[in-house]
Amino acid sequence: VLPVIFNMSTKNYIIATFLGIIPATFVAVALGSGIENIIDQNAELSFTSAFLSPEIYLPIIGFAFILIIAFIIKKYFFKQ
């Protein structure tokens, strides 16, 4: 509904949606893979053991890094 309200072109909408979904999808898949590795090792699944696994905390750190970079770019290059 928002692209229609703001008169956004279909091409820009598809590109923005694709680029916007990639980071969240990457983190969700990485989290699922990390939890699967813990389950495959027959280890007890707890929050601390899951969060301390490199398969889980590295994608989260990478996603946070991407967010910080995006805020910095927005602040310095898209001033009004």
N, C-alpha and C positions, 0 to 999 in steps of 0.2 A: 504494500500500500504506500509506503514512504517514497519509493522511486517515482510513483505516479504523481504524488502530491508535489514533489520537488522537481518534476519534469526531468528526471535522470534518463539518459539514453540506455537502451538495452545492453549495448556493448559495454559501457562503463559499469553497469550493474553486475553483469556476469563476471567481469574481471575483478571488481571489488569483492564480490562474494567469494570467488575462488581464492583470492589472496588472503581474505579474512578468515577463511575456514582452515587453511593449511596449518597454522601454528597450533590451534586447538586440537585438530585431528592428530597431529604429530605427538602432542603431549598425552592425549588419551590412549593412543596405541602404545606408546612407550610405558605408560603406567600399567596397562593390561599385560604387556609382555613381562614387565618386572614382577608383577604379582604371579604370573604363570611360572616364572623361573623359581620363585620361592615355593610355590605349591609342588613343582616337579622335584624339588630337593627334599620334599616331605618335612619341611621346617614348619615350625609353628608360625601362623600368620597373625602378627600383631602389628600395630601401627608403627612402633619404633623399629622393628626388624624390617618392615616394608620400606619405611622412609629412609633408612640408612643404607639401603641397597643402591649401588651406583646406577642400576638400570632405571631407578625411579627418581633419585634426586638430581641426576645430571640433566634430564629433559626439563625438569621444573626450573633449575637454575638457568638453563638456556632460554626458556620462555620468559623468565623474569628479565634476563639480559636484553632480549628483543623488545620487551615492553619499555625498558629504560631508554634504549636507543630511540624508539619511536617517540617517546615524550621529549627527548632532547632535540630530535629533528623537528618536531612540531613547534617547540618553543623558539628555536633559532631561525628556522627557515619559513615558517608560516605565520609571521607576525601580522597583526592587523593594524 
